[in-house]
Amino acid sequence: MEARWWCQWDNSPRWEAKYPTFNARVETMHEKKLWPKLLEKAQRCLFPIDSFYEWPVKGKGRPPVEIFLKGREPFTLAGLWSRYYENGKTRYSFASFTTEPNPFMRPLHDTAMPVILTSLDEQKLWLLEGDEALLRPYEAEMEYQELPDTLEKLFPEENRKY
C-alpha cells in the first residue's frame, strides 16, 4: 500500500513571512522569535514519511534524489506547528527541524539534513517532553536513488520553498 500527501509548507501568515516556517534550523532556533514560542507551547509534531527529496543546486549538475533509510523503513521528522487566523479562517503552518548533515548527507546537502526520529521512544519524548537532545544528525544507514530529470519539471524551482 502506498500513500502520498502534501503539506502546504508555505502557508504562513503575512506576519510570519519574515520568519519562514518551512524549516527550523536547530543551530539557530533559540535566536529566532517564532520557534521558542512554539516550543514553550508544546506545539511539537511529527511528519510520518518513508523518504524525502533533495533538489539539485543550480550549477551543480546533479539530478534530484530521493533519500530513505536502509530497508526503506518508515520514519518521522521532528517538527513544530502553528495555528493562525486569516480572513476569518483557521490556518495551520508547519516546519520540520534541520540540523547539520551526517557524513552520508554532506555530499547531497552540505549545510543541513532533517531531524529523523525512528523509534517510538524518541517520538514520544519529542511530542511529550520536547527533548532537544533528539535534534541531532541521524546516525544509522541511509540510501538514495537518483530521480528522472522530468521530476524537476513537475516541481519547478520557482514553486519550491526552502
FENSUL-V449695 format. One record per residue. RES is the residue in one small letter. PSI is psi in radians with two decimals (none if undefined). Layout:
BEGIN
RES,PSI ; RES,PSI
END
This chain:
BEGIN
m,2.45 ; e,2.42 ; a,2.41 ; r,2.45 ; w,2.92 ; w,2.33 ; c,2.50 ; q,1.36 ; w,-0.65 ; d,0.40 ; n,0.81 ; s,2.63 ; p,2.81 ; r,-0.67 ; w,-0.34 ; e,-0.08 ; a,-0.55 ; k,-0.39 ; y,1.41 ; p,2.49 ; t,0.57 ; f,-0.89 ; n,2.57 ; a,1.94 ; r,2.17 ; v,-0.72 ; e,-0.42 ; t,0.17 ; m,-0.56 ; h,-0.15 ; e,-0.29 ; k,2.73 ; k,-0.65 ; l,-0.83 ; w,-0.82 ; p,-0.65 ; k,-0.77 ; l,-0.64 ; l,-0.74 ; e,-0.65 ; k,0.07 ; a,0.70 ; q,0.93 ; r,2.65 ; c,3.00 ; l,2.49 ; f,1.88 ; p,2.14 ; i,2.98 ; d,-0.05 ; s,2.94 ; f,2.90 ; y,2.54 ; e,2.13 ; w,2.63 ; p,2.57 ; v,2.38 ; k,2.31 ; g,-0.20 ; k,-0.40 ; g,0.37 ; r,2.71 ; p,2.88 ; p,2.67 ; v,2.61 ; e,2.24 ; i,2.38 ; f,2.92 ; l,2.65 ; k,2.30 ; g,-0.01 ; r,0.62 ; e,2.49 ; p,2.75 ; f,-3.13 ; t,2.71 ; l,2.42 ; a,2.39 ; g,-3.07 ; l,2.71 ; w,2.74 ; s,2.69 ; r,2.43 ; y,2.92 ; y,2.30 ; e,2.21 ; n,0.71 ; g,0.13 ; k,2.52 ; t,2.28 ; r,2.74 ; y,2.56 ; s,2.74 ; f,2.66 ; a,2.41 ; s,2.57 ; f,2.46 ; t,2.67 ; t,-3.13 ; e,2.60 ; p,2.59 ; n,3.03 ; p,-0.58 ; f,-0.78 ; m,-0.48 ; r,-0.76 ; p,-0.40 ; l,-0.61 ; h,1.86 ; d,-0.03 ; t,-0.34 ; a,2.80 ; m,2.75 ; p,2.68 ; v,2.03 ; i,2.23 ; l,2.19 ; t,-0.54 ; s,2.67 ; l,-0.64 ; d,-0.78 ; e,-0.77 ; q,-0.75 ; k,-0.78 ; l,-0.70 ; w,-0.87 ; l,-0.75 ; l,-0.60 ; e,-0.26 ; g,0.67 ; d,1.85 ; e,-0.25 ; a,-0.32 ; l,-0.27 ; l,1.24 ; r,2.91 ; p,2.50 ; y,2.35 ; e,-0.33 ; a,3.13 ; e,2.46 ; m,2.81 ; e,2.94 ; y,2.81 ; q,2.47 ; e,2.54 ; l,2.73 ; p,2.59 ; d,-0.34 ; t,-0.41 ; l,-0.62 ; e,-0.61 ; k,-0.56 ; l,-0.63 ; f,1.29 ; p,2.64 ; e,-0.66 ; e,-0.28 ; n,-0.09 ; r,2.54 ; k,2.40 ; y,none
END
